[in-house]
Amino acid sequence: MKAKSLAWILSATLAGAVMGGAAQAQERFVTIGTGGQTGVYYVAGQSICRFVNRNAENLKCNAPASGGGVANVNGLRSGEFTFGIMQSDHQYKAKEGVEPFAAAGAMDNLRAVFSLQSEVFTILARRDANIRSFDDLRGKRVNIGNPGSGQRDTLEEIMRVKGWDRSAFALAAELRPAEQASALSDNNIDAMTYFVGHPNGALQEASTTVDAVLVPVTGPDIDKLLEDKTYYTQAEIPGGLYRGNDQPTPSIGGKAVLSTTEAVDAETVYQLVKAVFENIDRFKRLHPAFAELEPEDMIQVGLTAPLHEGAERYYKERGWL
């Protein structure tokens, strides 16, 4: 009898181990490329993973800091990332294979999942640097952003329409977002640039520790850029978000977009999308930049690549498409 009982226990244990191993084998892991830890991309990626890890079936998610939107496109291309957050213009440029992605060629398999917060190209300058317009940046010490960042690519696009190169600046720093605020406060740079959703922690830190002004990005050259590059739109930074800047500041902007590739299976994308949209009210409370998000906009506005079939499946189930 004891031998039979022992055999039954061993059999049950083995069966449990096999079933557990099968379940574990079915578990999928996804990585979302975000941005610097002071930016909204990082918060967005962490927030998405929070709901995926709590609600998605057999799906585990992590969202490490990265170099930003351009780096995330390259990470999708190489397979380093399963998903990546990027500016809507970078999604377009990657899909079409234009700069800064011309060397790698058109990314025909790039797919949109949903859009996130609106983003604005932002310049914050020390008040004592006497920078009141974009043209006043000439001859100043400016952080142009780290290679692979959205701020860097957008700034370079504006510089091209103005006929500028890096020699226009007394210093063209390549600081990461987390390094900008202290550099401005310590008087190591005159102005910092950012393509970001508002309010933003780095900008709040900088404007709290030094007398600083937001700089308008306007004028005939900017109007021409908006006319030629339809992935940008007129935008403004609301007044009152940062100390000493009570009035709205006009600039150009776009949308942050969560992207993936056609190679990612439909069920993985479906589970991620479902985990976010079935908790959208809670998601919107995780950062002020998410407060105005609405599903009908998130599945259409700013999407410059085709929807992934897994995302499309969920949106059709909800009757949104």
Secondary structure, DSSP 8 states (H G I E B T S, - for coil): -HHHHHHHHHHHHHHHHHHHHHHHHH-EEEEEE---TTSHHHHHHHHHHHHHHHHSTTEEEE----S-HHHHHHHHHHTS-SEEEEEHHHHHHHHHT-TTSTTT---TTEEEEEEEEEEEEEEEEEGGGT--SGGGGTTSEEE---TT-HHHHHHHHHHHHHT--GGGSSEEE---HHHHHHHHHTTS-SEEEEEE-SS-HHHHHHHHHS-EEE----SHHHHHHHHH-TT-EEEEE-TTSBTTB-S-EEEEEEEEEEEEETTS-HHHHHHHHHHHHTTHHHHHTT-GGGTT--HHHHTTTT--S-B-HHHHHHHHHTT--
